[in-house]
Amino acid sequence: MIALPDLSGRTVLVAGATSGLGLASAEAFAGAGARVLMTARDRGRGRAALEKVSGRAELVELDLADLDSVRAAAADVRERTGDRLHVLVNNAGVMATPRGSTVDGFELQIGTNHLGPAALTWLLMPALRGAGAVGAPARVVTVSCIAHNRGGLDPGDLSFERRRYSPAAGYGASKLANLLFTAELDRRLRAAGDPVISVAAHPGSTQSELLGNSLRQRSALLGRLARPINAVVTQPVRTGVLPQLAAATSRQVSGGDYIGPRGPFEIAGRPGPARRSGAAHDVDLARRLWDATAAATGVEPDPR
């Protein structure tokens, strides 16, 4: 675990904090003195996670696959914090699921991994702006994945209504969307002169609930195999969480940066600059995704 700076007096929201990377992030932030708001879809799991965190932590109910829940959670956070949120970590997500739909009818992975977090970010921007200052900007950290390299993203067909869907294609598209949104958000924040930066991170190949949840949706047998598979092919959560902790707190991080493991193929290792695919650098694609996201969610982008 990297040593975090003193976060006393700062408020951090971690989306998807009931297990894995989210819980590890919450534990680290709280241990450094931050007030941590931990989101959970299930109140029971959320309360169980709270008991594992030593420090000042609170539960926020949030289902990123339900835009009404996103709006309610954002309003709750703004009220609790008095519009002062220093760090938002968009960590929650699903991985390589069979075809499914969100409450609002979007393909499950793009809806949960991109549309929900984008809407949450826009709705919380007044609180982020309220906490940011010259020399100490607030931060939006969005967690992507190596799999963005395999993502083919069509802003005009986010839910694979015209294209052939596969779990891997849907996941890759949602992770590419994370990087495009991160970059476009940072460009617009800079243009607006807002005291907020947008950065991205990825954990490499890390033990988490994502693989297990994905396999369990295919069969109970595969679900039971998730733990031994994880143990063989992934690094521990305490190592995988380092890039997003660095993205959230390091003074060496700048707006638009992408942080990941520095080891071979970015699978494991200490955090450092990560590689983006060519598509993740496409400014026009990022702008079209921004507009398509606003149209799909009905949430007004901020900054405009």
C-alpha positions as CSV (number, residue, x, y, z in Angstrom):
1,M,0.0,0.0,0.0
2,I,1.3,3.5,-0.8
3,A,1.4,6.1,1.9
4,L,-1.4,8.6,1.4
5,P,-1.1,12.2,2.4
6,D,-3.1,13.5,5.4
7,L,-6.7,13.7,4.1
8,S,-8.1,15.3,7.3
9,G,-10.9,17.7,6.4
10,R,-11.4,16.2,3.0
11,T,-14.5,14.3,1.8
12,V,-14.2,11.3,-0.7
13,L,-17.0,9.5,-2.4
14,V,-16.2,5.9,-3.5
15,A,-18.8,4.4,-5.8
16,G,-19.0,0.6,-5.4
17,A,-17.4,0.3,-2.0
18,T,-18.7,-3.0,-0.6
19,S,-15.9,-5.2,-1.8
20,G,-12.7,-5.4,-3.7
21,L,-11.0,-2.2,-5.0
22,G,-13.8,0.0,-3.7
23,L,-13.6,-1.3,-0.2
24,A,-9.8,-1.2,-0.2
25,S,-10.0,2.4,-1.4
26,A,-12.5,3.4,1.3
27,E,-10.3,1.8,4.0
28,A,-7.2,3.7,2.7
29,F,-8.9,7.1,2.5
30,A,-10.5,6.7,5.9
31,G,-7.2,5.6,7.4
32,A,-5.6,8.8,6.0
33,G,-8.2,10.9,7.9
34,A,-10.8,11.5,5.1
35,R,-14.6,11.5,5.6
36,V,-15.6,8.7,3.2
37,L,-19.0,8.2,1.6
38,M,-19.3,4.6,0.5
39,T,-22.0,3.7,-2.1
40,A,-23.8,0.4,-2.2
41,R,-26.7,-1.0,-4.2
42,D,-27.7,-3.3,-1.3
43,R,-28.1,-1.7,2.1
44,G,-27.1,-5.0,4.0
45,R,-23.9,-5.3,2.1
46,G,-23.2,-1.7,2.5
47,R,-23.6,-1.9,6.3
48,A,-21.3,-4.9,6.4
49,A,-18.7,-3.0,4.5
50,L,-19.0,0.0,6.8
51,E,-18.1,-2.2,9.7
52,K,-14.8,-3.1,8.0
53,V,-13.7,0.6,7.7
54,S,-11.8,2.2,10.6
55,G,-12.5,5.9,10.5
56,R,-15.2,8.3,9.5
57,A,-17.4,6.5,6.9
58,E,-21.0,6.7,5.8
59,L,-23.3,4.7,3.5
60,V,-24.9,6.2,0.4
61,E,-27.4,4.0,-1.4
62,L,-26.7,4.0,-5.2
63,D,-27.6,1.8,-8.1
64,L,-25.7,3.0,-11.2
65,A,-28.0,0.9,-13.4
66,D,-31.0,3.1,-12.3
67,L,-30.8,6.8,-13.2
68,D,-33.5,7.7,-10.6
69,S,-31.2,6.2,-8.0
70,V,-28.2,8.2,-9.4
71,R,-30.2,11.4,-9.1
72,A,-31.3,10.6,-5.6
73,A,-27.8,9.7,-4.5
74,A,-26.3,12.9,-6.0
75,A,-28.8,15.0,-4.2
76,D,-28.1,13.1,-0.9
77,V,-24.4,13.7,-1.3
78,R,-24.7,17.3,-2.1
79,E,-26.9,17.9,1.0
80,R,-24.6,15.9,3.3
81,T,-21.5,17.6,2.2
82,G,-22.8,21.1,1.8
83,D,-21.6,21.0,-1.8
84,R,-18.0,20.3,-0.8
85,L,-16.8,17.0,-2.3
86,H,-13.0,16.8,-2.8
87,V,-12.7,13.4,-4.6
88,L,-15.2,11.3,-6.5
89,V,-14.0,7.8,-7.4
90,N,-16.1,6.1,-10.1
91,N,-15.1,2.6,-9.2
92,A,-18.3,0.6,-9.4
93,G,-19.0,-1.6,-12.4
94,V,-19.9,-4.9,-13.9
95,M,-17.7,-7.1,-16.1
96,A,-18.4,-9.2,-19.2
97,T,-22.1,-9.9,-18.4
98,P,-24.5,-11.8,-20.6
99,R,-26.8,-9.3,-22.4
100,G,-29.0,-7.5,-20.0
101,S,-30.6,-4.1,-19.5
102,T,-30.5,-1.4,-16.9
103,V,-33.7,-0.1,-15.3
104,D,-33.8,2.6,-18.0
105,G,-33.4,0.1,-20.8
106,F,-29.7,0.6,-21.7
107,E,-27.4,-2.3,-22.3
108,L,-26.2,-3.3,-18.8
109,Q,-22.5,-2.8,-19.1
110,I,-22.5,0.6,-20.9
111,G,-25.3,1.7,-18.6
112,T,-23.6,0.7,-15.3
113,N,-20.0,1.4,-16.2
114,H,-20.4,4.6,-18.2
115,L,-23.9,6.2,-18.3
116,G,-24.5,6.0,-14.6
117,P,-21.1,7.2,-13.5
118,A,-21.1,10.0,-16.1
119,A,-24.5,11.2,-14.9
120,L,-23.3,11.0,-11.3
121,T,-20.3,13.0,-12.1
122,W,-22.3,15.8,-13.8
123,L,-24.8,15.9,-11.0
124,L,-22.0,16.2,-8.4
125,M,-20.0,18.8,-10.2
126,P,-21.3,21.7,-8.1
127,A,-20.0,19.9,-5.0
128,L,-16.7,19.2,-6.6
129,R,-16.4,22.7,-7.8
130,G,-17.3,23.9,-4.3
131,A,-14.4,21.9,-2.7
132,G,-11.8,22.7,-5.3
133,A,-9.3,25.5,-5.1
134,V,-6.4,27.0,-7.0
135,G,-3.4,24.7,-6.4
136,A,-5.7,22.0,-4.8
137,P,-8.3,21.0,-7.3
138,A,-11.0,18.5,-6.6
139,R,-10.7,15.3,-8.5
140,V,-12.8,12.9,-10.5
141,V,-11.2,9.5,-10.8
142,T,-12.7,7.0,-13.2
143,V,-11.6,3.4,-13.2
144,S,-11.1,1.9,-16.6
145,C,-9.4,-1.4,-17.7
146,I,-6.8,-2.9,-20.0
147,A,-9.8,-4.3,-21.9
148,H,-10.6,-0.8,-23.3
149,N,-8.1,-1.8,-26.0
150,R,-10.7,-4.3,-27.4
151,G,-13.5,-1.9,-27.2
152,G,-15.4,-0.8,-30.3
153,L,-17.6,2.2,-29.3
154,D,-20.4,3.6,-31.4
155,P,-22.0,6.7,-29.8
156,G,-25.0,6.2,-32.1
157,D,-25.5,2.6,-30.9
158,L,-24.4,2.5,-27.2
159,S,-26.7,-0.4,-26.4
160,F,-25.8,-2.7,-29.3
161,E,-29.2,-2.5,-30.9
162,R,-27.7,-2.7,-34.4
163,R,-24.3,-4.3,-33.7
164,R,-23.7,-7.9,-32.6
165,Y,-23.4,-8.0,-28.8
166,S,-20.9,-10.1,-26.9
167,P,-19.9,-9.8,-23.2
168,A,-16.4,-9.0,-24.1
169,A,-17.4,-6.4,-26.7
170,G,-19.8,-4.7,-24.3
171,Y,-17.2,-4.6,-21.5
172,G,-14.5,-3.2,-23.8
173,A,-16.8,-0.5,-25.1
174,S,-17.8,0.6,-21.6
175,K,-14.2,0.8,-20.5
176,L,-13.2,2.7,-23.6
177,A,-16.1,5.1,-22.8
178,N,-14.6,5.6,-19.4
179,L,-11.3,6.9,-20.9
180,L,-13.0,9.0,-23.5
181,F,-15.3,10.6,-20.9
182,T,-12.3,11.2,-18.6
183,A,-10.5,13.1,-21.3
184,E,-13.4,15.1,-22.6
185,L,-14.4,16.1,-19.0
186,D,-10.9,17.3,-18.3
187,R,-10.8,19.3,-21.5
188,R,-14.0,21.0,-20.7
189,L,-13.0,21.7,-17.1
190,R,-9.8,23.3,-18.3
191,A,-11.7,25.5,-20.8
192,A,-14.1,26.6,-18.0
193,G,-11.3,27.3,-15.6
194,D,-12.9,25.1,-12.9
195,P,-10.8,24.0,-9.9
196,V,-11.5,20.3,-10.7
197,I,-9.4,17.8,-12.7
198,S,-10.5,14.5,-14.3
199,V,-8.1,11.5,-14.3
200,A,-8.4,7.8,-14.9
201,A,-6.8,4.6,-13.5
202,H,-6.8,0.9,-14.1
203,P,-5.9,-1.9,-11.7
204,G,-4.2,-4.3,-14.1
205,S,-5.2,-7.9,-13.4
206,T,-6.6,-7.8,-9.8
207,Q,-8.6,-10.1,-7.5
208,S,-12.0,-8.6,-7.2
209,E,-15.7,-9.5,-7.3
210,L,-16.0,-8.6,-11.0
211,L,-14.8,-11.9,-12.3
212,G,-16.8,-13.9,-9.8
213,N,-20.0,-11.9,-10.5
214,S,-19.4,-12.4,-14.3
215,L,-18.9,-16.1,-14.0
216,R,-21.8,-16.6,-11.6
217,Q,-24.2,-15.1,-14.2
218,R,-23.1,-17.9,-16.6
219,S,-23.4,-20.8,-14.2
220,A,-23.1,-21.8,-10.6
221,L,-20.2,-24.1,-11.4
222,L,-18.2,-21.3,-13.0
223,G,-19.0,-19.1,-10.0
224,R,-17.5,-21.6,-7.7
225,L,-14.3,-21.6,-9.8
226,A,-13.9,-17.9,-9.6
227,R,-11.9,-17.8,-6.4
228,P,-9.2,-20.3,-7.5
229,I,-9.0,-18.7,-10.9
230,N,-8.5,-15.3,-9.3
231,A,-5.8,-16.6,-7.0
232,V,-3.7,-17.9,-10.0
233,V,-4.1,-15.1,-12.6
234,T,-4.5,-11.9,-10.6
235,Q,-2.6,-9.7,-8.1
236,P,-3.9,-9.0,-4.6
237,V,-6.4,-6.1,-4.1
238,R,-3.9,-4.3,-1.9
239,T,-1.6,-3.9,-4.9
240,G,-4.3,-3.5,-7.6
241,V,-5.8,-0.5,-5.7
242,L,-2.6,1.5,-5.9
243,P,-3.3,3.2,-9.2
244,Q,-6.6,4.6,-8.2
245,L,-5.3,5.8,-4.9
246,A,-2.4,7.5,-6.7
247,A,-4.8,9.1,-9.1
248,A,-6.9,10.4,-6.2
249,T,-4.2,11.8,-4.1
250,S,-0.7,12.1,-5.7
251,R,0.6,15.6,-6.3
252,Q,2.4,14.3,-9.4
253,V,-1.0,13.6,-11.2
254,S,-2.3,16.1,-13.6
255,G,-5.7,16.5,-15.3
256,G,-6.2,13.9,-18.1
257,D,-3.6,11.5,-16.8
258,Y,-4.2,7.7,-16.9
259,I,-2.5,5.7,-14.1
260,G,-2.0,1.9,-14.1
261,P,0.5,-0.7,-13.0
262,R,4.0,-0.3,-14.4
263,G,4.9,-4.0,-14.7
264,P,5.0,-6.0,-18.0
265,F,1.8,-5.6,-20.0
266,E,0.5,-3.4,-17.2
267,I,-0.9,-6.4,-15.4
268,A,0.8,-5.8,-12.0
269,G,3.3,-3.5,-10.3
270,R,3.6,0.0,-8.8
271,P,1.5,2.8,-10.3
272,G,2.7,5.0,-13.2
273,P,1.6,6.3,-16.5
274,A,-0.6,3.8,-18.5
275,R,-1.0,3.4,-22.2
276,R,-4.2,4.3,-24.1
277,S,-5.4,2.8,-27.3
278,G,-5.6,4.9,-30.4
279,A,-9.4,5.1,-30.0
280,A,-9.0,6.5,-26.5
281,H,-7.2,9.5,-28.0
282,D,-9.9,10.3,-30.5
283,V,-11.2,13.8,-29.6
284,D,-14.1,13.7,-32.0
285,L,-15.2,10.3,-30.7
286,A,-15.1,11.7,-27.1
287,R,-17.2,14.7,-28.1
288,R,-19.8,12.5,-29.8
289,L,-19.9,10.2,-26.7
290,W,-20.4,13.3,-24.5
291,D,-23.4,14.4,-26.5
292,A,-24.8,10.9,-26.8
293,T,-24.5,10.4,-23.0
294,A,-26.3,13.6,-22.3
295,A,-29.1,12.6,-24.7
296,A,-29.4,9.1,-23.2
297,T,-29.4,10.1,-19.5
298,G,-31.3,13.3,-19.8
299,V,-28.7,14.9,-17.4
300,E,-27.3,18.3,-18.4
301,P,-23.5,18.1,-18.8
302,D,-21.4,20.1,-16.4
303,P,-19.4,21.9,-17.5
304,R,-21.3,22.7,-20.7
